[in-house]
Amino acid sequence: MGDDLSDRFAGGLLVSALGSVLAVITLFDVYEDAVVQADPLYLTLLENSLPLAVDSALIVAGWLLVTGRLPHIVSARRTTAWSLLGGLLTFAITAWVYYFQIVQGDLKPRIIFSHVVTMGALAGLLVGIYDGRRSSREAELKTERDRTSALFENSSDCIAAIAYVDGESILRRANDAFRRTFGIDDDALGTPIDDVIVPPERTDEAERINRDARTDGHVETEVFRRTASGETRVFRLQVIPLDTATPTTDAYAVYSDVTEQHRYESRMTALHDATRGLLDADSVEEITDRAVRAAADVLGLEVAGIYRYDPASDRLEPATQTDEATELVGDPDPFERGDAIAWSVFESGDSEYVDDVHARPDAYAGSSPLRSEIILPLGGWGVFMIGSESRDDFDGSDVSLSRTLAANVEAAIDRAQRREELRRRNERLDTFASVVSHDLRNPLSVAQGFVGLAREGDADALDRIDEALARMDRLIETLLTLARSGEDIGDPEPIRIDDVAEAAWATVETDGAALVVDADPGSDGTVRADRTRLRQLFENLFRNSVEHGLPDGPTERDEGTADSADSADPRGTELTVRIVSFPGGFAVEDDGVGIPESERGAVLEYGHTTSEDGTGLGLTIVREIAAAHGWSVSVGASATGGARFEFAVPDAS
């Protein structure tokens, strides 16, 4: 600032001095013409009026330069230098010509005049070039200013022009987007911008950003700012410094609203955290429970539920749903095949967003408070459904994150099922190893021991060898059955229980026992199952009743007690096996000695047997077949005190 003042002062004095010297010369010419030569005064004044005006202009220009009032003067030193240089060159050329004309003794005013005109033309040319360049630059600057102004005013981003005054960012200008978003008017101009848009809890952060902007110039960061609605939203702030001489603006502050992006990224991060919980779950039921909670707590989609496909009933059965869903729609009903949009999503494997459920003719029957839904497939396991009471209530972020959640749920379910299948396979392998190492080795040792006696002519030894080999054959056959029993059911079909039961009864040595098939009211006596495996299940249960249902010693029925015989079966048999179908499943029971309550939890486990000849695998196979169908089995007592195996079949008729 001090150097500029000294330059202006010195330069202005020199220009004024040059104008004064030239003015003195011109006035002396007036005096000489009017007084000494007695020329008419008006001619003298007319002759020197223009030079006097030019001289005066130089004097005034120097004074304006000193006071700093000349516009567009970037450097007073350069301006003064060019002025003096122009005058010096004109003087030098004129003096050069004048000198040689004096030496030659022939003064030629027209030559001097032509050289002065040449210097003026050259000066005009240089000024013209400068003015042309200046005009072109001004036009470029004007276009750039217009574009900048249009960008400033019409940008969808919030832009404010700020100036740094006494350590604060003062709001100078604001575009329409800034005014609308933050609810300001002209009264806010000239005040610190932080007082207008920064929430109180973010004051320290705003002060740090101001320091960085003043120190480093350019700043880019995410900030939280208070909007006109009172909501605090997330913005990406860019502070762009202006390298100009504009005294009122030091930088532009550009605020881009990234609230939705920030929300999406936050939800995605939370979703990844929730996914770890899904993969750590121990069971499919735990996975589904965590999944609907994640939809509500992480994604904010509170009305959510999961349906699983049940091959036994060929329906989509409710697995779990959020409390909010229960409050809104109550206990959900299953979806029959082809019923509702959920079936088409399940069968196609493609998710679907329904913006208006009531406008879809293929939506589930009956009135529903739900208006929009996101329905997502879970592979061959089921569907994930998310709903809302409002029409078209989900945006692209909701749909995208829901798909990600559903994919993670499907992967977690697949992982849990493979883990469970691996556990069951390992248990079967352990059982196989136990049978091979112990149960098969015993009859093998017996057979080997009696081989020597048979060679010595002992006929009974051959019978013992035959019995040992027969037991080994039964064990091998049972192991093969067990290996197949846990495999998934491919394509179950409706089967009449009495038909399969009677076919199985015909293949079992019943020793005079009787079979009774009954059905409760409300049951049509059918179940969806694999016929071969269901028959195998009945065969093992029938064999178990016949082998273990009667006591070892004589019974009242053995002694011919009429009451005992009548209570067992009208035909007077020693044991009656009864099959009862009812809504929700069926049961196989007998009127034998039953199973002690302390052993009921163990009879279905691998290797449990009370017989020396038993394999301990018959009821295990029953459990495996039931599990493959998706049924649960429980062990209890019949009305007569015998054994009862009850199978819960989802939605069995």
Secondary structure, 3 states (H helix, E strand, C coil): CHHHHHHHHHHHHHHHHHHHHHHHHHHHHHHHHHHHCCCCHHHHHHHHHHHHHHHHHHHHHHHHHHHCCCCCCCCHHHHHHHHHHHHHHHHHHHHHHHHHHHHHCCCCHHHHHHHHHHHHHHHHHHHHHHHHHHHHHHHHHHHHHHHHHHHHHHCCCEEEEEEEECCEEEEEEECHHHHHHHCCCHHHCCCEHHHHHCCHHHHHHHHHHHHHHHHHCCEEEEEEEECCCCCEEEEEEEEEECCCCCCCCCEEEEEEECHHHHHHHHHHHHHHHHHHHHHHCCCHHHHHHHHHHHHHHCCCCCEEEEEEEECCCCEEEEEEECHHHHHHHCCCCCEECCCHHHHHHHHHCCCEEECCHHHCCCCCCCCCCCCEEEEEECCCCEEEEEEECCCCCCCHHHHHHHHHHHHHHHHHHHHHHHHHHHHHHHHHHHHHHHHHHHHCHHHHHHHHHHHHHHHCCCHHHHHHHHHHHHHHHHHHHHHHHHHHHCCCCCCCEEEEHHHHHHHHHCCCCCCCCEEEEEECCCCCCEEEECHHHHHHHHHHHHHHHHHHCCCCCCCCCCCCCHHHHHHHCCCCCCCEEEEEEECCEEEEEECCCCCCHHHCCCCCCCCCCCCCCCCCCHHHHHHHHHHHHCCEEEEEECCCCCEEEEEECCCCC
